[in-house]
């Protein structure tokens, strides 16, 4: 029997909302050390860079349980209360990334169909991030990756949550290599979101068939 990972929901509930450069919450060790090591050891192989829907990967029972838990009502309710949002009927879209490419991390805002972005970093702190490459930066504008208000190393089970808006610029300095991330989005309930969710499902099928070939 697989013992499930237990995220630190209390730490998320107790975390304050930081407003510079836009409202966000950072929870270090949302996944505790023992659970983190178990999760990292259980992560699937990623054939290449880019985002993979869960159904496109051969997930272990441990990671499948974590994914299902993240998409459940517990996390949703805490985030809704934290930011004063009504998310009860918001569709979810979840992807996993295992490798970062040279073109990744460019300054961007997430699409307007994504109401909230949740990032969970499943990397151990082995010193590789000391050069600041691959560290998430929350930016004051859209033009300069060095003009940041917060920098979050993608390590130690850290959770980052922010509602999307006109000024939610973020990115990271160029990094090529292994960088495990689970991204969860609470979506709008409109045609744009439905179209993105359809592409998400098609991506899962296409990548699954490509891996099996």
KEKE-710284 format. One line per 10 residues: number of its first residue (from 1); their letters; for each residue x, y, z of N, C-alpha, C. Coordinates in steps of 0.1 Angstrom, whole numbers. Atoms other than C-alpha are relative to their C-alpha. Layout:
BEGIN
NUM) A) X/Y/Z/X/Y/Z/X/Y/Z  ...
This chain:
BEGIN
1) XXXXXXXXXX) 8/-12/0/0/0/0/9/12/0  -7/-12/1/13/34/-10/-5/10/11  4/-11/-10/14/60/19/-1/13/-8  1/-12/8/1/92/3/8/11/6  -7/-12/-4/19/125/4/-10/9/7  9/-9/-8/5/149/30/5/15/-1  -4/-14/1/9/186/19/-4/7/13  2/-8/-12/11/212/47/-11/10/-3  11/-10/3/-23/228/42/-1/10/11  0/-10/-11/-20/245/76/9/11/-3
11) XXXXXXXXXX) -10/-11/4/11/264/64/-6/9/-11  7/-8/10/-9/275/34/-10/9/6  10/-8/-6/-38/287/55/6/11/8  -6/-10/-9/-15/306/78/9/10/-8  -9/-9/8/6/322/50/-6/13/-3  5/-13/3/2/359/45/0/2/-15  0/-4/14/-7/373/11/10/12/-2  -9/-10/3/22/393/-3/-5/8/-12  6/-8/11/12/422/-25/9/6/-10  -11/-6/8/45/433/-41/6/-12/-8
21) XXXXXXXXXX) 6/-10/10/45/431/-72/-14/-2/-3  14/3/1/11/415/-72/-4/-10/10  4/9/-11/-9/394/-47/5/-14/-3  -4/14/2/7/360/-42/3/-6/14  -4/7/-13/15/334/-15/11/-10/-4  -11/10/1/47/314/-11/0/-8/13  -1/9/-11/48/283/11/11/-9/-1  -11/10/0/82/267/16/-4/-13/7  2/13/-6/81/230/24/-15/-3/1  14/4/1/45/227/14/-1/-16/-1
31) XXXXXXXXXX) -3/15/0/57/191/7/12/-2/9  -11/1/-10/78/181/37/12/-9/-6  -12/6/5/113/167/33/-1/-15/-3  1/14/3/105/130/36/-9/-3/-12  9/1/12/75/133/12/7/4/-13  -6/-5/12/96/153/-12/10/-10/-6  -9/10/5/123/127/-14/-7/-12/-7  8/11/6/97/100/-20/-6/4/-13  6/-5/13/80/122/-47/10/0/-11  -10/-2/10/112/130/-65/4/-14/-5
41) XXXXXXXXXX) -4/13/4/121/93/-66/-11/-7/-8  12/7/7/86/84/-80/-4/8/-12  4/-7/12/85/110/-107/2/-8/-13  -2/8/12/80/97/-142/11/6/-9  -9/-5/10/104/100/-171/-7/10/-9  5/-10/9/99/131/-192/8/-1/-13  -8/2/13/108/124/-229/6/13/-5  -5/-13/5/114/161/-236/-5/11/9  5/-12/-7/107/196/-224/-15/2/-3  14/-2/2/73/211/-223/-9/-5/11
51) XXXXXXXXXX) 9/4/-10/42/205/-203/-8/-13/-4  6/12/2/26/171/-199/-13/-2/8  12/3/-8/-10/164/-188/3/-14/6  -2/13/-7/-11/135/-163/-3/-12/-8  3/11/8/-27/112/-188/10/-3/-11  -11/2/10/3/116/-211/12/-7/6  -11/6/-7/26/101/-185/-3/-13/7  2/12/-8/31/68/-167/2/4/14  -2/-5/-14/25/81/-132/0/-11/10  0/9/-11/34/61/-102/-13/2/9
61) XXXXXXXXXX) 11/-2/-9/6/55/-76/2/12/9  -3/-11/-9/23/81/-53/-3/13/-7  1/-13/7/24/109/-79/-15/1/-5  14/-1/3/-11/100/-91/-9/4/12  7/-5/-12/-24/104/-56/2/15/3  -3/-14/-2/-7/137/-53/-7/9/-9  7/-8/10/-21/150/-85/-15/0/3  14/0/-4/-56/139/-75/-3/9/12  2/-8/-12/-52/155/-42/0/15/-3  -1/-14/4/-41/188/-57/-12/5/-7
71) XXXXXXXXXX) 11/-4/7/-71/189/-79/-13/-1/8  11/2/-8/-94/182/-50/-5/13/7  6/-12/-7/-116/205/-28/8/7/11  -8/-5/-12/-91/209/1/8/12/-4  -9/-11/5/-66/231/-18/-8/11/-6  9/-10/6/-93/248/-38/-6/9/10  7/-8/-10/-112/260/-7/10/9/7  -9/-8/-7/-81/273/10/4/12/-9  -4/-11/9/-70/293/-21/-11/10/-2  12/-8/2/-105/306/-26/-1/10/12
81) XXXXXXXXXX) 1/-8/-12/-106/319/10/11/10/1  -12/-8/-2/-71/332/9/-1/13/-9  0/-11/9/-77/355/-21/-14/6/-2  14/-5/2/-115/361/-17/-6/-3/-13  5/4/13/-124/342/-48/-11/-11/1  10/11/1/-154/320/-57/5/-10/-11  -5/10/9/-138/289/-73/-7/-13/0  7/13/-2/-164/263/-65/-3/-7/-13  3/6/13/-172/257/-102/10/2/-10  -11/-3/9/-139/266/-117/6/-13/-5
91) XXXXXXXXXX) -6/12/5/-126/238/-140/15/1/3  -14/0/-2/-90/227/-133/7/-5/-12  -9/5/10/-61/221/-156/13/-2/6  -12/3/-6/-30/204/-144/10/-6/-10  -11/6/8/3/197/-161/12/-2/8  -13/3/-7/37/184/-151/11/3/-10  -12/-3/8/71/195/-164/12/-6/7  -12/6/-5/104/177/-160/13/6/-4  -13/-6/6/129/196/-181/-3/14/-5  1/-13/5/134/232/-188/10/2/-12
101) XXXXXXXXXX) -8/-2/13/146/243/-223/5/14/0  -6/-14/1/165/274/-234/-10/10/-2  11/-10/3/133/290/-246/-10/2/11  10/-1/-11/114/285/-214/4/12/10  -2/-10/-10/110/311/-187/0/15/-5  1/-13/5/106/341/-209/-12/8/7  10/-8/-7/86/370/-193/-14/-1/-7  13/2/6/49/364/-197/-10/2/12  11/2/-8/15/365/-181/-7/-12/-4  7/12/4/-6/334/-180/-13/5/-8
111) XXXXXXXXXX) 12/-4/8/-36/334/-204/-12/4/8  11/-6/-7/-67/352/-194/-11/-11/4  9/10/-3/-86/319/-193/4/-7/13  -5/6/-13/-65/309/-162/-2/11/11  4/-10/-11/-80/326/-131/11/0/11  -10/1/-11/-54/313/-106/11/-10/-5  -11/9/3/-19/297/-111/6/-5/13  -6/7/-12/-5/272/-86/12/-7/-5  -13/6/4/31/261/-89/5/-8/12  -6/8/-10/45/232/-69/14/-5/-5
121) XXXXXXXXXX) -14/4/5/83/226/-72/5/-12/8  -4/13/-5/95/190/-67/15/-2/-3  -15/2/2/133/195/-67/7/2/14  -8/-2/-12/158/191/-39/10/11/-1  -9/-12/1/181/220/-30/14/-6/1  -14/5/1/214/206/-42/10/10/-3  -9/-11/3/230/240/-47/1/4/-15  -1/-3/15/224/240/-85/-7/14/-3  8/-12/3/201/270/-81/7/13/5  -7/-11/-6/227/293/-65/4/11/-10
131) XXXXXXXXXX) -3/-10/10/234/310/-98/-13/8/-4  13/-7/2/197/322/-98/-6/-4/-14  6/4/12/191/304/-131/-12/-10/3  12/8/-3/156/288/-132/-8/3/12  8/-4/-12/144/306/-101/-11/9/-5  12/-8/4/109/320/-105/2/14/5  -1/-14/-4/109/358/-105/-14/6/-3  13/-7/1/77/378/-99/4/15/-3  -6/-11/6/83/409/-119/-8/13/1  7/-13/-1/74/446/-117/-4/5/-14
141) XXXXXXXXXX) 4/-4/14/70/449/-155/3/-11/-10  -1/11/11/72/430/-188/13/1/-7  -12/-2/8/106/442/-200/13/-5/5  -13/2/-6/133/433/-176/-1/-12/11  0/11/-9/139/399/-159/7/3/13  -8/-4/-12/162/416/-134/-8/10/9  8/-9/-8/134/440/-122/-11/-8/7  9/9/-7/118/416/-98/-2/4/15  4/-2/-14/101/419/-64/3/-12/8  -2/12/-8/105/383/-54/6/-11/-9
151) XXXXXXXXXX) -7/11/7/127/354/-65/-2/-13/8  3/13/-8/117/318/-55/7/-11/-7  -7/12/5/141/289/-60/-10/-11/-1  9/11/2/122/259/-74/3/-13/7  -5/11/-8/131/236/-45/-8/-2/12  4/3/-14/121/219/-13/-16/0/1  14/1/-1/84/214/-21/-7/13/1  6/-13/-2/77/251/-23/-12/1/-9  13/-3/7/42/262/-33/-1/15/-3  2/-14/3/35/295/-51/-14/1/-6
161) XXXXXXXXXX) 14/-2/5/-1/307/-58/-2/15/-2  4/-14/3/-13/339/-75/-12/0/-9  11/-2/10/-45/350/-92/6/8/-11  -5/-6/12/-38/361/-127/-7/14/-2  5/-13/3/-42/397/-138/9/7/-10  -6/-8/10/-30/425/-160/15/2/2  -14/-3/-4/3/429/-141/8/-12/5  -6/12/-6/12/393/-132/11/-5/-8  -11/4/8/44/392/-151/10/-8/8  -10/9/-7/68/364/-142/8/-7/-11
171) XXXXXXXXXX) -9/8/9/96/343/-157/12/-4/8  -13/3/-7/131/331/-149/11/1/-10  -12/0/8/166/334/-161/2/-13/-7  -2/12/8/177/309/-187/6/-12/8  -5/12/-6/181/274/-174/-3/-12/-9  2/12/8/185/241/-193/3/-12/9  -2/12/-8/181/209/-174/-12/-5/8  11/6/-8/160/190/-149/-6/10/9  7/-10/-8/134/212/-132/-15/-5/1  13/6/-1/103/194/-119/-10/10/6
181) XXXXXXXXXX) 11/-9/-4/71/214/-116/-13/-6/-3  15/2/3/34/207/-112/-7/13/0  7/-12/2/13/235/-125/-15/-3/0  14/1/-1/-24/237/-115/-6/13/-3  7/-13/2/-47/263/-129/-15/-2/3  15/-1/-1/-83/272/-119/-4/9/-12  3/-7/13/-99/282/-152/-13/8/1  13/-6/2/-126/305/-162/-10/-10/-6  11/9/4/-159/289/-172/-6/6/-13  5/-6/13/-162/302/-208/6/-7/-12
191) XXXXXXXXXX) -4/7/12/-154/293/-244/15/0/-1  -15/0/1/-117/303/-241/5/-11/8  -5/11/-9/-112/280/-212/-4/-14/-5  4/13/6/-132/252/-228/9/-4/-12  -9/3/11/-110/255/-259/13/-4/5  -13/3/-6/-78/254/-238/-1/-14/6  1/14/-6/-91/223/-219/-1/-10/-11  1/10/11/-99/206/-252/14/-2/-6  -14/1/5/-63/213/-264/8/-8/10  -7/7/-10/-51/200/-231/-3/-15/-1
201) XXXXXXXXXX) 3/14/2/-69/167/-236/6/-6/-12  -6/5/13/-58/164/-272/15/-2/2  -14/1/-3/-22/171/-260/3/-13/8  -2/12/-8/-25/142/-235/-1/-12/-9  1/12/9/-37/118/-262/12/-1/-10  -11/0/9/-11/129/-287/13/-4/6  -13/4/-6/18/126/-263/0/-14/5  1/14/-4/5/93/-250/3/-9/-11  -2/8/12/4/79/-285/15/1/-4  -13/-2/4/38/94/-292/10/-8/9
211) XXX) -9/7/-9/54/78/-261/-2/-15/-3  2/14/2/38/44/-269/5/-5/-13  -4/4/13/49/44/-305/15/-5/0
